[in-house]
Amino acid sequence: MDEPMSLVKGTLDALVLRALTWDTMHGFEITSWIEDRTHGALGIDDSALYQALHRMEERGWLVTEWGVTENNRRARYYSLTRAGRAHLAAETTRWVRYAQIVTAVLTASPRGT
């Protein structure tokens, strides 16, 4: 298998918010959800994840509460707020449009052929 790709700047927040549309999760579950969906193709750095979670909580996109994991360990669980859902919708639209534009450029035929 190839080495995991680094995340493009600005994508981690959207990926985390998307993961949390499925359920309330703690950090390891978020990482696992993203890795499962990408078949391990994206590498999620733990420190970057927790910085992003803290930043999104400060922005009001997430709320947290303490809970106990399946392994009987104490962990912070994250869930989306209404503002987080709105931000995710806007970011999803922006990223899909951006990907379409970049794909159109990269797959364009050379002029004259």
Secondary structure, DSSP 8 states (H G I E B T S, - for coil): ----B---TT-HHHHHHHHTTT--B-HHHHHHHHHHHTTT-B---HHHHHHHHHHHHHTTSEEEEEEE-TTS-EEEEEEE-HHHHHHHHHHHHHHHHHHHHHHHHHT---TT-
